[in-house]
Amino acid sequence: MQVGSLIRAAARRYGDAPCLTTEGRTVSFTEFDQATDRVGNAFLAGGMSPGDRVGVLLPNGIEGLIVYYALAKAGLVRVPLNHRETPPEWTYKLGDSGSRGLVHSGTSIDGPELVQSWDPEWLERTAWSGPAEPCDEPRDVEAPYRLGYTGGTTGRPKGAVLTMRSEHAELAHFLLDLLPGIGAGDVMLHAAPVIHASGAFVLPHLVRGAHNVVMTAWDPSAYLEELQRTGATASFLVPTMIAMVIDEPGADGLQVPRLRRLCWGAASMAPSVSERAQEVFGQVLAQTYGQAEAPMAITVLQPDEQDRVGSAGRPYTLVEVRVVDEEDQEVPTGESGEVVTRGQHVMSGYWNRPEASAEALRGGWLHTGDIGRMDHEGFLYLVDRRNDVIISGGSNIYPREIEDALTGHPAVREAAVVGLPSQRWGEVVHAVVALRPGAQASSDELLAFAAERVAGYKRPRSLAVWDDLPKSPANKILRRQVRDAERSRLEQG
Protein backbone atom coordinates (compact mmCIF):
# COMPACT_ATOMS: atom_id res chain seq x y z
CA MET A 1 0.00 0.00 0.00
CA GLN A 2 1.26 3.47 -0.87
CA VAL A 3 1.70 6.02 1.93
CA GLY A 4 -0.60 8.34 -0.01
CA SER A 5 -3.31 5.68 0.17
CA LEU A 6 -2.99 5.66 3.96
CA ILE A 7 -3.50 9.43 4.07
CA ARG A 8 -6.47 9.21 1.72
CA ALA A 9 -8.05 6.43 3.78
CA ALA A 10 -7.63 8.47 6.97
CA ALA A 11 -9.31 11.45 5.28
CA ARG A 12 -12.29 9.30 4.30
CA ARG A 13 -12.59 7.85 7.76
CA TYR A 14 -11.94 10.90 9.95
CA GLY A 15 -12.93 13.77 7.63
CA ASP A 16 -13.26 17.07 9.47
CA ALA A 17 -11.67 15.86 12.71
CA PRO A 18 -8.47 17.73 13.74
CA CYS A 19 -5.41 16.23 12.08
CA LEU A 20 -2.61 18.75 12.66
CA THR A 21 -2.28 21.80 14.88
CA THR A 22 0.51 24.37 15.11
CA GLU A 23 0.31 27.59 17.15
CA GLY A 24 -3.47 27.46 17.39
CA ARG A 25 -4.01 26.76 13.69
CA THR A 26 -5.66 23.42 12.88
CA VAL A 27 -6.23 21.50 9.65
CA SER A 28 -8.56 18.55 9.29
CA PHE A 29 -7.78 15.15 7.80
CA THR A 30 -9.62 16.14 4.61
CA GLU A 31 -7.70 19.42 4.35
CA PHE A 32 -4.38 17.67 4.90
CA ASP A 33 -5.14 15.09 2.21
CA GLN A 34 -6.11 17.80 -0.28
CA ALA A 35 -3.08 19.99 0.50
CA THR A 36 -0.67 17.08 0.00
CA ASP A 37 -2.37 16.28 -3.32
CA ARG A 38 -1.96 19.87 -4.55
CA VAL A 39 1.68 20.13 -3.55
CA GLY A 40 2.54 16.65 -4.85
CA ASN A 41 1.03 17.41 -8.25
CA ALA A 42 2.82 20.77 -8.33
CA PHE A 43 6.18 19.05 -7.73
CA LEU A 44 5.61 16.79 -10.72
CA ALA A 45 4.35 19.65 -12.88
CA GLY A 46 7.39 21.71 -11.89
CA GLY A 47 9.99 19.42 -13.40
CA MET A 48 10.39 16.63 -10.86
CA SER A 49 10.13 12.97 -11.88
CA PRO A 50 9.39 9.99 -9.63
CA GLY A 51 12.58 8.86 -7.93
CA ASP A 52 14.12 12.36 -7.88
CA ARG A 53 15.53 13.54 -4.57
CA VAL A 54 14.16 16.74 -3.05
CA GLY A 55 15.73 18.57 -0.13
CA VAL A 56 13.43 19.92 2.58
CA LEU A 57 14.57 22.76 4.86
CA LEU A 58 11.47 23.79 6.79
CA PRO A 59 10.76 24.41 10.49
CA ASN A 60 8.41 22.38 12.66
CA GLY A 61 4.88 23.03 11.50
CA ILE A 62 1.98 22.10 9.26
CA GLU A 63 3.59 23.09 5.95
CA GLY A 64 6.67 20.97 6.58
CA LEU A 65 4.54 17.87 7.10
CA ILE A 66 2.48 18.68 4.02
CA VAL A 67 5.70 18.67 1.99
CA TYR A 68 6.86 15.38 3.53
CA TYR A 69 3.70 13.56 2.55
CA ALA A 70 3.30 15.37 -0.78
CA LEU A 71 6.70 13.95 -1.72
CA ALA A 72 5.44 10.52 -0.66
CA LYS A 73 2.39 10.83 -2.91
CA ALA A 74 4.47 12.06 -5.86
CA GLY A 75 6.97 9.19 -5.72
CA LEU A 76 9.79 11.58 -4.82
CA VAL A 77 12.57 10.91 -2.31
CA ARG A 78 12.77 13.17 0.72
CA VAL A 79 16.16 14.53 1.82
CA PRO A 80 15.59 16.21 5.21
CA LEU A 81 17.77 19.18 6.16
CA ASN A 82 17.94 20.68 9.64
CA HIS A 83 17.95 24.37 10.56
CA ARG A 84 20.48 23.59 13.30
CA GLU A 85 22.98 22.53 10.65
CA THR A 86 25.24 24.94 8.79
CA PRO A 87 24.95 25.97 5.11
CA PRO A 88 27.98 23.82 4.16
CA GLU A 89 26.21 20.81 5.74
CA TRP A 90 23.06 21.51 3.71
CA THR A 91 25.13 21.89 0.55
CA TYR A 92 26.92 18.62 1.25
CA LYS A 93 23.69 16.64 1.68
CA LEU A 94 22.07 18.17 -1.39
CA GLY A 95 25.14 17.38 -3.46
CA ASP A 96 25.72 13.91 -2.02
CA SER A 97 22.10 12.91 -2.64
CA GLY A 98 21.97 14.46 -6.12
CA SER A 99 18.90 16.43 -5.12
CA ARG A 100 17.14 18.14 -8.04
CA GLY A 101 14.79 20.27 -5.94
CA LEU A 102 14.67 22.11 -2.62
CA VAL A 103 11.75 23.34 -0.54
CA HIS A 104 13.01 25.95 1.90
CA SER A 105 11.91 28.53 4.45
CA GLY A 106 13.54 31.49 2.76
CA THR A 107 17.10 30.46 3.57
CA SER A 108 19.63 31.02 0.81
CA ILE A 109 21.86 28.05 0.01
CA ASP A 110 24.91 28.28 -2.20
CA GLY A 111 25.44 24.81 -3.53
CA PRO A 112 24.71 22.36 -6.28
CA GLU A 113 22.57 23.40 -9.21
CA LEU A 114 18.92 22.62 -8.64
CA VAL A 115 16.19 22.22 -11.22
CA GLN A 116 13.68 23.84 -8.86
CA SER A 117 13.67 25.73 -5.58
CA TRP A 118 10.38 26.47 -3.81
CA ASP A 119 9.95 29.19 -1.19
CA PRO A 120 7.34 29.67 1.59
CA GLU A 121 5.10 31.90 -0.55
CA TRP A 122 4.89 29.22 -3.26
CA LEU A 123 4.11 26.58 -0.66
CA GLU A 124 1.37 28.63 1.00
CA ARG A 125 -0.22 29.48 -2.34
CA THR A 126 -0.03 25.94 -3.69
CA ALA A 127 -1.16 24.02 -0.61
CA TRP A 128 -4.33 25.95 0.09
CA SER A 129 -5.80 26.99 -3.26
CA GLY A 130 -6.85 25.39 -6.51
CA PRO A 131 -8.22 21.96 -7.41
CA ALA A 132 -7.06 18.96 -5.42
CA GLU A 133 -6.79 16.16 -7.95
CA PRO A 134 -5.51 12.93 -6.38
CA CYS A 135 -1.73 12.55 -6.53
CA ASP A 136 -0.86 8.89 -6.32
CA GLU A 137 2.37 8.05 -8.12
CA PRO A 138 3.05 4.33 -7.53
CA ARG A 139 6.35 3.42 -5.89
CA ASP A 140 7.83 -0.08 -5.71
CA VAL A 141 8.18 -1.46 -2.19
CA GLU A 142 11.96 -1.65 -2.62
CA ALA A 143 12.30 1.82 -4.14
CA PRO A 144 13.84 4.64 -2.06
CA TYR A 145 11.31 6.55 0.04
CA ARG A 146 13.65 8.89 1.93
CA LEU A 147 17.33 9.30 2.75
CA GLY A 148 18.06 9.34 6.47
CA TYR A 149 21.47 10.88 6.94
CA THR A 150 23.58 9.57 9.80
CA GLY A 151 24.46 11.98 12.58
CA GLY A 152 28.05 12.42 11.52
CA THR A 153 29.29 11.63 15.04
CA THR A 154 32.14 9.53 13.60
CA GLY A 155 32.73 11.22 10.23
CA ARG A 156 30.93 12.62 7.19
CA PRO A 157 27.19 11.82 7.23
CA LYS A 158 26.04 8.96 5.02
CA GLY A 159 22.60 8.73 3.44
CA ALA A 160 20.81 5.60 4.67
CA VAL A 161 18.36 4.54 1.95
CA LEU A 162 14.97 3.86 3.54
CA THR A 163 12.51 2.20 1.19
CA MET A 164 8.74 1.87 1.13
CA ARG A 165 9.31 -1.47 2.85
CA SER A 166 11.19 0.36 5.62
CA GLU A 167 8.36 2.86 6.09
CA HIS A 168 5.68 0.16 6.25
CA ALA A 169 7.71 -1.85 8.76
CA GLU A 170 8.43 1.14 11.01
CA LEU A 171 4.71 1.93 11.06
CA ALA A 172 3.92 -1.67 12.02
CA HIS A 173 6.56 -1.69 14.78
CA PHE A 174 5.09 1.44 16.36
CA LEU A 175 1.46 0.31 16.18
CA LEU A 176 2.28 -3.16 17.50
CA ASP A 177 4.80 -2.46 20.26
CA LEU A 178 5.56 1.18 21.06
CA LEU A 179 2.16 2.84 20.72
CA PRO A 180 -0.52 0.17 21.06
CA GLY A 181 -4.10 1.30 21.28
CA ILE A 182 -3.85 4.64 19.46
CA GLY A 183 -7.28 5.91 18.47
CA ALA A 184 -9.39 8.92 17.54
CA GLY A 185 -9.30 11.46 20.36
CA ASP A 186 -5.67 10.75 21.21
CA VAL A 187 -3.12 13.57 20.97
CA MET A 188 0.57 13.30 20.03
CA LEU A 189 2.57 16.34 21.18
CA HIS A 190 5.68 17.00 19.07
CA ALA A 191 8.30 19.14 20.79
CA ALA A 192 11.42 17.69 19.16
CA PRO A 193 12.13 18.38 15.45
CA VAL A 194 9.91 16.32 13.17
CA ILE A 195 12.87 16.08 10.82
CA HIS A 196 14.28 13.58 13.32
CA ALA A 197 12.75 11.00 15.62
CA SER A 198 9.56 12.88 16.48
CA GLY A 199 8.53 12.77 12.83
CA ALA A 200 8.27 8.99 13.04
CA PHE A 201 5.28 9.42 15.36
CA VAL A 202 3.19 11.39 12.85
CA LEU A 203 2.03 8.59 10.57
CA PRO A 204 1.05 6.07 13.29
CA HIS A 205 -1.19 8.69 14.90
CA LEU A 206 -2.53 9.95 11.56
CA VAL A 207 -3.66 6.53 10.32
CA ARG A 208 -5.49 5.91 13.60
CA GLY A 209 -7.32 9.24 13.57
CA ALA A 210 -5.33 10.86 16.37
CA HIS A 211 -4.41 14.54 16.52
CA ASN A 212 -0.76 15.61 15.96
CA VAL A 213 0.08 18.88 17.76
CA VAL A 214 3.42 20.39 16.70
CA MET A 215 5.39 22.95 18.72
CA THR A 216 7.45 25.27 16.52
CA ALA A 217 10.23 25.86 19.05
CA TRP A 218 11.55 24.10 22.12
CA ASP A 219 10.85 25.66 25.49
CA PRO A 220 10.63 23.37 28.54
CA SER A 221 8.16 25.55 30.42
CA ALA A 222 5.91 25.88 27.36
CA TYR A 223 6.14 22.12 26.84
CA LEU A 224 4.74 21.40 30.29
CA GLU A 225 1.91 23.85 29.62
CA GLU A 226 1.14 22.21 26.25
CA LEU A 227 1.11 18.72 27.76
CA GLN A 228 -1.65 19.82 30.09
CA ARG A 229 -3.52 22.13 27.72
CA THR A 230 -3.75 19.59 24.86
CA GLY A 231 -4.44 16.56 27.01
CA ALA A 232 -1.58 14.80 25.25
CA THR A 233 -1.64 11.01 25.33
CA ALA A 234 1.84 10.60 23.84
CA SER A 235 5.00 12.59 23.23
CA PHE A 236 8.66 12.12 22.33
CA LEU A 237 11.72 13.82 23.82
CA VAL A 238 15.45 13.20 23.75
CA PRO A 239 17.22 12.83 27.12
CA THR A 240 18.64 16.36 27.14
CA MET A 241 15.10 17.72 26.74
CA ILE A 242 13.81 15.51 29.55
CA ALA A 243 16.64 16.71 31.80
CA MET A 244 15.60 20.32 31.12
CA VAL A 245 11.90 19.67 31.69
CA ILE A 246 12.28 17.96 35.06
CA ASP A 247 14.26 20.96 36.35
CA GLU A 248 11.39 23.33 35.58
CA PRO A 249 9.48 24.76 38.57
CA GLY A 250 6.24 23.58 36.98
CA ALA A 251 7.38 19.94 36.95
CA ASP A 252 6.38 19.36 40.56
CA GLY A 253 2.67 18.71 40.80
CA LEU A 254 2.28 18.19 37.05
CA GLN A 255 -1.17 16.83 36.17
CA VAL A 256 -1.20 14.80 32.93
CA PRO A 257 -3.75 12.02 33.53
CA ARG A 258 -4.19 11.26 29.80
CA LEU A 259 -0.48 10.74 29.12
CA ARG A 260 0.16 7.06 28.34
CA ARG A 261 3.55 7.21 26.62
CA LEU A 262 6.46 9.60 27.01
CA CYS A 263 8.82 8.02 24.50
CA TRP A 264 12.51 8.80 24.42
CA GLY A 265 15.59 7.79 22.49
CA ALA A 266 18.45 9.05 20.28
CA ALA A 267 20.94 9.03 23.21
CA SER A 268 21.45 7.45 26.62
CA MET A 269 19.73 8.83 29.72
CA ALA A 270 21.43 9.09 33.09
CA PRO A 271 19.74 6.92 35.75
CA SER A 272 19.22 9.99 37.96
CA VAL A 273 17.32 11.73 35.15
CA SER A 274 15.20 8.64 34.51
CA GLU A 275 14.26 8.34 38.17
CA ARG A 276 13.28 11.98 38.42
CA ALA A 277 11.32 11.80 35.14
CA GLN A 278 9.24 8.92 36.49
CA GLU A 279 8.49 10.97 39.60
CA VAL A 280 7.28 13.85 37.42
CA PHE A 281 5.38 12.01 34.67
CA GLY A 282 4.48 8.69 36.27
CA GLN A 283 4.97 5.21 34.82
CA VAL A 284 4.74 6.30 31.18
CA LEU A 285 8.36 6.37 29.99
CA ALA A 286 9.15 4.13 27.03
CA GLN A 287 12.59 3.96 25.47
CA THR A 288 12.98 3.13 21.79
CA TYR A 289 16.44 2.30 20.48
CA GLY A 290 17.23 2.65 16.80
CA GLN A 291 19.51 4.51 14.42
CA ALA A 292 19.34 6.10 10.97
CA GLU A 293 20.03 2.73 9.35
CA ALA A 294 17.26 1.03 11.35
CA PRO A 295 14.96 3.93 12.18
CA MET A 296 13.60 4.06 15.72
CA ALA A 297 12.92 0.35 16.12
CA ILE A 298 15.59 -2.10 17.27
CA THR A 299 14.54 -2.58 20.90
CA VAL A 300 11.89 -1.08 23.16
CA LEU A 301 11.79 -0.72 26.95
CA GLN A 302 8.18 -0.54 28.08
CA PRO A 303 6.86 1.64 30.92
CA ASP A 304 6.58 -1.32 33.30
CA GLU A 305 10.20 -2.33 32.63
CA GLN A 306 11.91 0.89 33.75
CA ASP A 307 13.30 -0.80 36.86
CA ARG A 308 15.87 -2.44 34.58
CA VAL A 309 18.31 0.43 34.90
CA GLY A 310 20.56 0.81 31.88
CA SER A 311 18.58 -1.53 29.62
CA ALA A 312 17.41 -0.49 26.15
CA GLY A 313 14.68 -3.13 26.30
CA ARG A 314 13.91 -6.18 24.22
CA PRO A 315 13.68 -6.48 20.43
CA TYR A 316 10.51 -5.28 18.75
CA THR A 317 8.22 -8.20 17.92
CA LEU A 318 9.19 -8.26 14.22
CA VAL A 319 12.90 -7.48 14.72
CA GLU A 320 15.86 -9.78 15.38
CA VAL A 321 18.81 -8.69 17.53
CA ARG A 322 22.07 -10.48 18.35
CA VAL A 323 25.34 -9.58 20.08
CA VAL A 324 28.40 -10.82 18.20
CA ASP A 325 32.18 -10.88 18.40
CA GLU A 326 34.68 -9.61 15.81
CA GLU A 327 34.11 -12.75 13.71
CA ASP A 328 30.33 -12.14 13.78
CA GLN A 329 29.78 -15.12 16.04
CA GLU A 330 27.13 -14.74 18.73
CA VAL A 331 28.66 -14.23 22.17
CA PRO A 332 27.42 -16.01 25.33
CA THR A 333 24.66 -14.38 27.36
CA GLY A 334 25.98 -11.54 29.46
CA GLU A 335 29.14 -10.94 27.42
CA SER A 336 29.73 -7.74 25.46
CA GLY A 337 29.98 -7.51 21.69
CA GLU A 338 28.63 -5.56 18.74
CA VAL A 339 24.86 -5.25 18.43
CA VAL A 340 23.57 -6.49 15.07
CA THR A 341 19.98 -6.50 13.88
CA ARG A 342 17.76 -7.39 10.96
CA GLY A 343 14.17 -6.61 10.06
CA GLN A 344 12.07 -5.18 7.28
CA HIS A 345 12.72 -1.60 8.42
CA VAL A 346 16.51 -1.80 7.99
CA MET A 347 18.02 0.33 5.22
CA SER A 348 18.79 -1.18 1.83
CA GLY A 349 22.25 0.45 1.99
CA TYR A 350 24.05 3.78 1.99
CA TRP A 351 23.42 6.11 -0.93
CA ASN A 352 26.23 5.69 -3.51
CA ARG A 353 28.50 3.92 -1.01
CA PRO A 354 28.62 0.24 -2.02
CA GLU A 355 31.67 -0.63 0.08
CA ALA A 356 30.30 0.96 3.25
CA SER A 357 26.94 -0.72 2.58
CA ALA A 358 28.53 -4.15 2.20
CA GLU A 359 30.50 -3.69 5.41
CA ALA A 360 27.49 -2.49 7.44
CA LEU A 361 25.13 -5.18 6.11
CA ARG A 362 27.53 -8.13 5.94
CA GLY A 363 25.95 -11.51 6.48
CA GLY A 364 22.47 -10.01 6.12
CA TRP A 365 22.67 -8.24 9.49
CA LEU A 366 23.01 -4.50 10.12
CA HIS A 367 26.12 -3.89 12.21
CA THR A 368 25.15 -0.99 14.42
CA GLY A 369 28.58 -0.02 15.77
CA ASP A 370 27.10 -0.15 19.28
CA ILE A 371 28.60 -2.34 21.98
CA GLY A 372 26.07 -4.16 24.14
CA ARG A 373 25.24 -7.28 26.08
CA MET A 374 22.07 -9.37 26.35
CA ASP A 375 20.76 -10.87 29.58
CA HIS A 376 19.06 -14.25 29.95
CA GLU A 377 15.59 -12.68 29.47
CA GLY A 378 16.54 -11.02 26.19
CA PHE A 379 16.98 -7.48 27.53
CA LEU A 380 19.69 -5.53 25.73
CA TYR A 381 22.11 -3.32 27.65
CA LEU A 382 24.03 -0.80 25.56
CA VAL A 383 27.56 -0.29 26.77
CA ASP A 384 28.82 2.33 24.32
CA ARG A 385 29.77 3.13 20.73
CA ARG A 386 32.54 0.91 19.39
CA ASN A 387 34.46 3.94 18.10
CA ASP A 388 34.34 5.67 21.50
CA VAL A 389 35.94 2.88 23.54
CA ILE A 390 39.00 4.07 25.51
CA ILE A 391 41.87 1.60 25.73
CA SER A 392 43.99 2.32 28.80
CA GLY A 393 46.71 -0.07 29.90
CA GLY A 394 45.18 -2.76 27.68
CA SER A 395 41.75 -2.49 29.30
CA ASN A 396 38.61 -1.43 27.44
CA ILE A 397 36.84 1.44 29.17
CA TYR A 398 33.36 2.51 28.08
CA PRO A 399 32.66 6.26 28.51
CA ARG A 400 28.95 5.91 29.14
CA GLU A 401 29.39 4.26 32.55
CA ILE A 402 31.59 7.14 33.74
CA GLU A 403 29.27 9.76 32.22
CA ASP A 404 26.34 8.22 34.10
CA ALA A 405 28.33 8.42 37.33
CA LEU A 406 29.19 12.08 36.79
CA THR A 407 25.63 13.11 35.88
CA GLY A 408 24.55 11.60 39.17
CA HIS A 409 26.14 14.63 40.85
CA PRO A 410 23.45 17.26 41.50
CA ALA A 411 25.53 20.04 39.89
CA VAL A 412 26.22 18.23 36.61
CA ARG A 413 23.85 18.73 33.67
CA GLU A 414 25.72 16.65 31.09
CA ALA A 415 29.07 14.93 30.62
CA ALA A 416 31.34 13.57 27.92
CA VAL A 417 34.21 11.19 28.66
CA VAL A 418 37.05 10.77 26.17
CA GLY A 419 40.54 9.31 25.97
CA LEU A 420 43.64 11.52 25.95
CA PRO A 421 47.04 10.24 24.76
CA SER A 422 49.40 8.82 27.38
CA GLN A 423 52.91 7.45 26.82
CA ARG A 424 52.52 5.09 29.75
CA TRP A 425 48.93 3.90 29.39
CA GLY A 426 48.16 4.54 25.71
CA GLU A 427 45.13 6.58 26.74
CA VAL A 428 43.89 8.03 30.02
CA VAL A 429 40.32 8.87 30.93
CA HIS A 430 39.38 12.56 30.73
CA ALA A 431 35.96 14.06 31.50
CA VAL A 432 34.28 17.24 30.32
CA VAL A 433 31.11 18.41 32.05
CA ALA A 434 28.59 21.23 31.84
CA LEU A 435 26.94 22.33 35.06
CA ARG A 436 23.32 23.09 35.79
CA PRO A 437 22.37 26.80 35.77
CA GLY A 438 23.55 28.43 38.99
CA ALA A 439 25.33 25.27 40.21
CA GLN A 440 28.92 25.18 41.39
CA ALA A 441 31.35 22.29 41.76
CA SER A 442 35.13 22.11 41.53
CA SER A 443 37.03 19.69 39.33
CA ASP A 444 38.50 18.00 42.40
CA GLU A 445 35.03 17.51 43.89
CA LEU A 446 33.70 15.95 40.68
CA LEU A 447 36.76 13.71 40.24
CA ALA A 448 36.34 12.45 43.79
CA PHE A 449 32.62 11.88 43.20
CA ALA A 450 33.35 9.76 40.12
CA ALA A 451 36.17 7.86 41.84
CA GLU A 452 33.70 6.61 44.46
CA ARG A 453 31.40 5.20 41.79
CA VAL A 454 33.58 3.50 39.15
CA ALA A 455 36.48 1.06 39.30
CA GLY A 456 39.93 2.54 39.88
CA TYR A 457 41.19 1.90 36.36
CA LYS A 458 38.11 3.64 34.89
CA ARG A 459 38.13 6.82 36.98
CA PRO A 460 38.87 10.10 35.20
CA ARG A 461 42.38 11.42 35.73
CA SER A 462 41.40 14.95 34.70
CA LEU A 463 38.26 17.01 34.22
CA ALA A 464 37.29 20.23 32.46
CA VAL A 465 34.14 22.33 32.85
CA TRP A 466 32.55 23.80 29.72
CA ASP A 467 29.51 26.04 29.43
CA ASP A 468 27.87 23.61 27.00
CA LEU A 469 28.80 20.40 25.21
CA PRO A 470 28.61 20.26 21.41
CA LYS A 471 25.64 18.37 20.01
CA SER A 472 24.46 17.04 16.69
CA PRO A 473 21.18 18.27 15.16
CA ALA A 474 19.58 15.23 16.82
CA ASN A 475 20.84 16.48 20.24
CA LYS A 476 23.46 13.77 20.63
CA ILE A 477 26.61 14.87 22.42
CA LEU A 478 29.48 14.91 19.94
CA ARG A 479 32.23 13.13 21.85
CA ARG A 480 34.47 13.34 18.78
CA GLN A 481 34.44 17.14 18.90
CA VAL A 482 35.07 17.11 22.64
CA ARG A 483 37.98 14.69 22.17
CA ASP A 484 39.50 16.72 19.33
CA ALA A 485 39.25 19.99 21.27
CA GLU A 486 40.78 18.56 24.44
CA ARG A 487 43.59 16.80 22.55
CA SER A 488 44.34 20.03 20.71
CA ARG A 489 44.44 21.92 24.01
CA LEU A 490 46.81 19.29 25.42
CA GLU A 491 49.13 19.53 22.41
CA GLN A 492 49.26 23.32 22.66
CA GLY A 493 50.31 23.06 26.26
LUMTIMAR-808702 format. One record per residue (C-alpha): x negated, z negated, y negated; residue in three letters. Coordinates in steps of 0.5 Angstrom, whole numbers, plus 500, padded with zeros to 3 digits. Example, Ala and Ser with C-alpha at 12.3 -4.5 7.8 and 13.67 -1.06 7.14 Angstrom:
475484509Ala/473486502Ser/
# end
This chain:
500500500Met/497502493Gln/497496488Val/501500483Gly/507500489Ser/506492489Leu/507492481Ile/513497482Arg/516492487Ala/515486483Ala/519489477Ala/525491481Arg/525484484Arg/524480478Tyr/526485472Gly/527481466Asp/523475468Ala/517473465Pro/511476468Cys/505475462Leu/505470456Thr/499470451Thr/499466445Glu/507465445Gly/508473446Arg/511474453Thr/512481457Val/517481463Ser/516484470Phe/519491468Thr/515491461Glu/509490465Phe/510496470Asp/512501464Gln/506499460Ala/501500466Thr/505507467Asp/504509460Arg/497507460Val/495510467Gly/498517465Asn/494517458Ala/488515462Phe/489521466Leu/491526461Ala/485524457Gly/480527461Gly/479522467Met/480524474Ser/481519480Pro/475516482Gly/472516475Asp/469509473Arg/472506467Val/469500463Gly/473495460Val/471490454Leu/477486452Leu/478479451Pro/483475455Asn/490477454Gly/496481456Ile/493488454Glu/487487458Gly/491486464Leu/495492463Ile/489496463Val/486493469Tyr/493495473Tyr/493502469Ala/487503472Leu/489501479Ala/495506478Lys/491512476Ala/486511482Gly/480510477Leu/475505478Val/474499474Arg/468496471Val/469490468Pro/464488462Leu/464481459Asn/464479451His/459473453Arg/454479455Glu/450482450Thr/450490448Pro/444492452Pro/448489458Glu/454493457Trp/450499456Thr/446498463Tyr/453497467Lys/456503464Leu/450507465Gly/449504472Asp/456505474Ser/456512471Gly/462510467Ser/466516464Arg/470512459Gly/471505456Leu/476501453Val/474496448His/476491443Ser/473494437Gly/466493439Thr/461498438Ser/456500444Ile/450504443Asp/449507450Gly/451513455Pro/455518453Glu/462517455Leu/468522456Val/473518452Gln/473511449Ser/479508447Trp/480502442Asp/485497441Pro/490501436Glu/490507442Trp/492501447Leu/497498443Glu/500505441Arg/500507448Thr/502501452Ala/509500448Trp/512507446Ser/514513449Gly/516515456Pro/514511462Ala/514516468Glu/511513474Pro/503513475Cys/502513482Asp/495516484Glu/494515491Pro/487512493Arg/484511500Asp/484504503Val/476505503Glu/475508496Ala/472504491Pro/477500487Tyr/473496482Arg/465494481Leu/464487481Gly/457486478Tyr/453480481Thr/451475476Gly/444477475Gly/441470477Thr/436473481Thr/435480478Gly/438486475Arg/446486476Pro/448490482Lys/455493483Gly/458491489Ala/463496491Val/470493492Leu/475498496Thr/483498496Met/481494503Arg/478489499Ser/483488494Glu/489488500His/485482504Ala/483478498Glu/491478496Leu/492476503Ala/487470503His/490467497Phe/497468499Leu/495465506Leu/490459505Asp/489458498Leu/496459494Leu/501458500Pro/508457497Gly/508461491Ile/515463488Gly/519465482Ala/519459477Gly/511458478Asp/506458473Val/499460473Met/495458467Leu/489462466His/483458462Ala/477462465Ala/476469463Pro/480474467Val/474478468Ile/471473473His/475469478Ala/481467474Ser/483474474Gly/483474482Ala/489469481Phe/494474477Val/496479483Leu/498473488Pro/502470483His/505477480Leu/507479487Val/511473488Arg/515473482Gly/511467478Ala/509467471His/502468469Asn/500464462Val/493467459Val/489463454Met/485467449Thr/480462448Ala/477456452Trp/478449449Asp/479443453Pro/484439449Ser/488445448Ala/488446456Tyr/491439457Leu/496441452Glu/498448456Glu/498444463Leu/503440460Gln/507445456Arg/508450461Thr/509446467Gly/503450470Ala/503449478Thr/496452479Ala/490454475Ser/483455476Phe/477452472Leu/469453474Val/466446474Pro/463446467Thr/470447465Met/472441469Ile/467436467Ala/469438459Met/476437461Val/475430464Ile/471427458Asp/477429453Glu/481423450Pro/488426453Gly/485426460Ala/487419461Asp/495418463Gly/495426464Leu/502428466Gln/502434470Val/508433476Pro/508440477Arg/501442479Leu/500443486Arg/493447486Arg/487446481Leu/482451484Cys/475451482Trp/469455484Gly/463459482Ala/458454482Ala/457447485Ser/461441482Met/457434482Ala/461428486Pro/462424480Ser/465430477Val/470431483Ser/471424483Glu/473423476Arg/477430476Ala/482427482Gln/483421478Glu/485425472Val/489431476Phe/491427483Gly/490430490Gln/491438487Val/483440487Leu/482446492Ala/475449492Gln/474456494Thr/467459495Tyr/466466495Gly/461471491Gln/461478488Ala/460481495Glu/465477498Ala/470476492Pro/473469492Met/474468499Ala/469465504Ile/471458505Thr/476454502Val/476446501Leu/484444501Gln/486438497Pro/487433503Asp/480435505Glu/476433498Gln/473426502Asp/468431505Arg/463430499Val/459436498Gly/463441503Ser/465448501Ala/471447506Gly/472452512Arg/473459513Pro/479463511Tyr/484464516Thr/482472517Leu/474471515Val/468469520Glu/462465517Val/456463521Arg/449460519Val/443464522Val/436463522Asp/431468519Glu/432473525Glu/439472524Asp/440468530Gln/446463529Glu/443456528Val/445449532Pro/451445529Thr/448441523Gly/442445522Glu/441449515Ser/440457515Gly/443463511Glu/450463511Val/453470513Val/460472513Thr/464478515Arg/472480513Gly/476485510Gln/475483503His/467484504Val/464490499Met/462496502Ser/455496499Gly/452496492Tyr/453502488Trp/448507489Asn/443502492Arg/443504500Pro/437500501Glu/439493498Ala/446495501Ser/443496508Ala/439489507Glu/445485505Ala/450488510Leu/445488516Arg/448487523Gly/455488520Gly/455481516Trp/454480509Leu/448476508His/450471502Thr/443468500Gly/446461500Asp/443456505Ile/448452508Gly/450448515Arg/456447519Met/458441522Asp/462440529His/469441525Glu/467448522Gly/466445515Phe/461449511Leu/456445507Tyr/452449502Leu/445446501Val/442451495Asp/440459494Arg/435461498Arg/431464492Asn/431457489Asp/428453494Val/422449492Ile/416449497Ile/412442495Ser/407440500Gly/410445506Gly/416441505Ser/423445503Asn/426442497Ile/433444495Tyr/435443487Pro/442442488Arg/441435491Glu/437433486Ile/441436480Glu/447432484Asp/443425483Ala/442426476Leu/449428474Thr/451422477Gly/448418471His/453417465Pro/449420460Ala/448427464Val/452433463Arg/449438467Glu/442439470Ala/437444473Ala/432443478Val/426448478Val/419448481Gly/413448477Leu/406450480Pro/401445482Ser/394446485Gln/395441490Arg/402441492Trp/404449491Gly/410447487Glu/412440484Val/419438482Val/421439475His/428437472Ala/431439466Val/438436463Val/443436458Ala/446430455Leu/453428454Arg/455428446Pro/453422443Gly/449420449Ala/442417450Gln/437416455Ala/430417456Ser/426421461Ser/423415464Asp/430412465Glu/433419468Leu/426420473Leu/427412475Ala/435414476Phe/433420480Ala/428416484Ala/433411487Glu/437416490Arg/433422493Val/427421498Ala/420420495Gly/418427496Tyr/424430493Lys/424426486Arg/422430480Pro/415429477Arg/417431470Ser/423432466Leu/425435460Ala/432434455Val/435441452Trp/441441448Asp/444446453Asp/442450459Leu/443457459Pro/449460463Lys/451467466Ser/458470463Pro/461466470Ala/458460467Asn/453459472Lys/447455470Ile/441460470Leu/436456474Arg/431462473Arg/431462466Gln/430455466Val/424456471Arg/421461467Asp/422457460Ala/418451463Glu/413455466Arg/411459460Ser/411452456Arg/406449461Leu/402455461Glu/401455453Gln/399447454Gly/
# end
